[in-house]
Structures are given as C-alpha cells and as structure tokens.
Amino acid sequence: MPYSILTILLIVALPTLGFAAETSPLAGGEIFDASYLIKLGAGLALVIALFIGMAWFMRNMGIGTVSKDGMERLKVAATLSVGNRERIVLLDVGGDQVLIGVTQERIETLHTIPATKRQTDADFQAAFRQSLDNSDTEAQTR
C-alpha cells in the first residue's frame, strides 16, 4: 500500500521537475512581454471555451436528466408560488404526478395522481363542455 502511494506521487511529480529548470517570466521582468500575454490570454480563452462547450454539450445531449434506459424519471411539470418561501410543485414521476408543498422547513406530499387516473386534455375539455351544457340546460328550464 505505501509503495503504491509513493509510485503515484512520483508519476505525478516527475513531469513537473522538467519545468523547474525553466526561468519564470516574473524573474526577468518579462511579465508584460507581448508573447507571454498572448500565450496567457490564449490559454484562458481555451479553458473558457472548453467550459462553455461542455456545458452546451451536456445541456443539448440531456446528460444528467435522463436515466440509463432513456426515460425521464422526474420532471417538474408546474410550480406555483403561494408565499415568500412557499411553493406548490407538480412533479411528473415515471408517468405518475405528485403534488408537493415546499416550505423552508419541509417538503410534504399533498396529492398523488396515478398515470391510470389522469385525464388527457381532450377528455377534460369534453367533460368541461358537457358540464357547461348541462348547466345551461338547467338554467333555461328554470
């Protein structure tokens, strides 16, 4: 075990020993040398570009949001703020919907809607239209 740690330290440290012999740009007052500033700026631009590129790639590929079998397991369907620090959140969990209340101190399940009980938009529109028609006919008969 101690030999493996020593081996890892040597592998990490050996490449840096060659750089110790080079002179630092700070030693000779060359910090404001144009070629050094260009190298420094190009390196910084490269690191920032790689960071932005990886963030864009991960967002577009959906890395971290999709499970291994390709299905989204958890998705925020809607949120409603009911106070300064209180929210009601509708989560889509594997087809089921869960309504939760979120406060500063706790998270509580308010209601669960199984996937088999959910209505589609067309079903809801038809049921709403029928209830409106029923209320209109009742109002006309009175």
NORSULHU-V358293 format. One record per run of one state. SS is the DSSP state (A for helix, B for strand, O for the rest). FROM is the first residue (numbers start at 1). TO is the last residue. Records with the same first field share a line. If there is no record, write none. Layout:
SS=FROM-TO + FROM-TO
This chain:
O=1-1 + 21-33 + 62-73 + 82-86 + 94-95 + 103-106 + 114-120 + 142-142
A=2-20 + 34-61 + 121-141
B=74-81 + 87-93 + 96-102 + 107-113
